[in-house]
């Protein structure tokens, strides 16, 4: 597992420049229950220093 991930910053403008951001490693869990629907959880693996 990598110590952090590289992702794009959310920007809906299609023209460059696009920004990369570093994020801590994480995983997502999605649970579907008939009565409640979908619930999503995001768990970070380690602490990540602020930029």
N, C-alpha and C positions, 0 to 999 in steps of 0.2 A: 504494500500500500504506500502511495506517495505521501510525503509529509504535508503537501499543500497542492492545490489545484490552480490552474490558470483559467480564467473565464473572461468573457466580454462584459463590460459594464453595460447596464441596461440603457440603451439609447435608441429611440425610434427614428432618428434621423438617418436615412440611408447613405448619406455622404460621409466620406472620411473626414477627420481621423476617428478611428475606432479605438477605444481604450481597453487594454487588458487589465484585469485586477487579479490579485492573488487571494485565495480563500483557503481556510483550513480544510483538511480532508473531512468528508462527511458522508453520511448515507441517509437514504430516505426510506421510510416504511409507509406503505399505503394499506389501509384496512377498509374493506367494504363490508357493511352489515346491512341486511335488508331493511331494517327499521330506521337506521340512521343515515345510510348512504356512505359516502367515502370520507374517511378521516386520514389526513397525511401528517406525518411526523418527520422532522429533520433533526438528526443528531450529529453534532460535531465530534470528531474523534479526539482532537487535542485543542489546547488553547492556541490562539494565533495572535501574534503581536499586531498592534494597530500600525497602520502605515505612517 
